[in-house]
């Protein structure tokens, strides 16, 4: 059976890296995109370079990202799914004490980086009747006091629904993954009683493995703790 290919941003650690592991175990090829070349190379070696390709780069640089997506499609003979996973939070929450320069960096990554990923992958996905996976958040479904980060995830929520409607016109699908708190390097302190990256990775693989008749548009995963 021909292995399908998944392109992952933010692939060097946390949810992205665990999704790569789970996808390869499920029979997929993975293209790994993030800024850390050393971490990507190590992950590709771990997974086996027959099925994993390291593509270091900056998700907020559209031309760099597009070149990586095209290289992945050329290398593996196509692209079936993209996981727009790269994102970040803020060191200082709220409006009153928030740092506009920090907002600008976060919004560029959480919004433009996601849009660039979808835009770069779109022609390949359309050719394959493929699947876009977007990392949203429970923070994008509720109101949190002054949360700029949460507002960026509200964008993901809205865009994901709109993208679903666009992609369904040619047989494609879009899923927004909405985790609660996950114990990842995203946080400065460990969260041992919260979700693990592999929990979210399982959700991603579940979505992309569904039969053509099933369109999983949203998944909300909350910790029990």
N, C-alpha and C positions, 0 to 999 in steps of 0.2 A: 504494500500500500504506500502511495506517495505521501511523504510527510508534509503537512501544511506548515506555514511559517507565520510567526508572531513577532512583531517589532515592539520592543519595550523601552520606554523612556524612564529615567530614574532607576536604571537597572543594576546599579553597582551595589546597593545595600537594601535592607528592609523588604518591603512588599515587592519591589521590582525584582530583586534577586531571587526571592522565594518563588515568585511567579515563574521565573525562568526555569528554576529547578522542577517545579510541578509540571510545566508545559512540556519540557523535554521528556520527563517520565511518562507523560500521556501520549507521546509520539509526535510532538511538534519540533520543528526547528525554531530557534530563537535568535533574533538580532538584538544585541545589547547596546543601548545608547545611554551614556552619562558622561560627566566631565572627567571622572577618575579612570585614566587609562590602566593603571596598575590593577585596580580592583576588577575592572572589566576583563582584562587579560586573564587574571587568576580565575574568575568565574567561568570564562570560556574554556579554560584548560580543565577545570573541574567537570564541566558538563560534556566535554568532548568537542573538539573543533570541527568534527563532521556535522554537528547539529547546533553549534553555537558560534556566533560571529560577533566579536567585540568591535564596536564602532564609537570611539570616544568623540565627544562634541558637546556643544552648548545648545540646549533646547530653545533658547531665546534668540538664536541666530538662524533665521529661516533658511538661508542658502546652505549653511552647514548641515542643518537637519535634513533638508531635501536631498542633499548629496548622499547622506548616510542611508536614508530610506531607499533611494534608487539603487545604491550599492547592495543593500540587503536583498532587494528584489532580483537584481542581476545574479547575485551569488547563489541564491536558493531557487531561482526560477519562478519567482512570483512572491506575492505577499497576500496572506489571507486574513490577517487581523493585526490591529495596532492597539497597544495599551498605553494611553496617554496618562502616565502615572507621576511624572516629575512634578514636584511641588514643594512648598515650604510654608512655615508659619512666621510669626512675629515674636521678637524678644519682648516687646512692650505692647500690651494689649490696650484696646480702647482708643477713643478719639482724643480725649483731653491730654493724655500723656504720650500719645503715639508719635512716631517719627515719620514724617512724610517721605523722607528718603528711603526708609525701610519699607514703607507701603509701596513705593514705586518699584522696588526690586521684587517684592513678593507678587505684586499684581502682574508684572511682566512675565514671571515664571508661571504663576497659577492660571492666568488667563491667556496671555499671548502664546506662551509655550504650548499650552493645550491646543489652541487654535492652529498654530503652526504645524503641530504634529498631525492633526487631522487633515489639514490642507496638503501637506507633503505626501501623506499616504493615500489621499482620496482617489487619484486615478488608478492606483494599484488595487485598492479595495473594490472600486467599481468594476474593474475587469474581472475580479474573482468573486463578485457578489459577497464581499467580505464583511468584517465585523469590526466596529470601533468600541473599545472599552475605555471609559473615562473614570478617573479616580475623583469622586465627589467626597462628601462627608455628611454625617448626621448634622454637622454644623451648618450645612447648606439647606437644611430642612426645618430648622428651628430658629428662634430669635435669641441671640446671646447679647448681653450688654455691650454695646459699642464694638462688636467684633468685626474688624475689617477682614480678617481671615475668613470668618464665616460668610461674609458677603461675597468673597471671591468664589466660595463653593456654591453659593446661591446661583452665581453665573453658570457654573458647571451644570447644575441641576437644570436650569432653563435651557441652556445650549444643547444639553444631551437630548432633551425631549424634542427640540427643533430638529436636531440632526437625525434622530430616529425617523421623523416624518420625511425628511429629504431622502434618506438612504432607502427607505422602504419602496420608493418609486422605482428603484432598479434592483430590488431584491436583497439589499444590504440590511444590516442590523446594527443598533447601538445600545450599549448597556452602560448605565451609570452605577458604579459600585460605591455605596455609602457606608463606610465604616464608622463605628463609634471609636473610642480611644484604643489605639494599637500601641503595643510596646515595641517601638522602633527607634532608630537613631534620630528621628524627627524631634524627639524630646530629649532634653538634657539629662533628665533623671529616668531611671528604669521604672516601668509600670508593670510589675510582675503579675498583678491580678487582672490585667486587661487582655484584650485580644492579642494574638501573635501574628506576625506577618504571614505565616503559612495559612492562617484562617482566611485571610483575604485572598491569598493566592489560590486557594481551593475554590473560592467563589468565582474568580476570573476564569479558571479552567472549566468550571461547570458551565458558565455562560457560553464560552466559545465552542464547547463540545455539543451544544444542543442541536437537534435535527433542524433542517431548514424550515420546517413548519412552525417552530417555536421561537418566539421573539421575546427574550428576557430583557425588559427595558430598564429595570432597576432592581438592585439588591441592597437591602439594609442589613448590616451585620453588627449586632451590639454585644458587648461583653456582658456576661451574667454577673460579674463581680461589681 
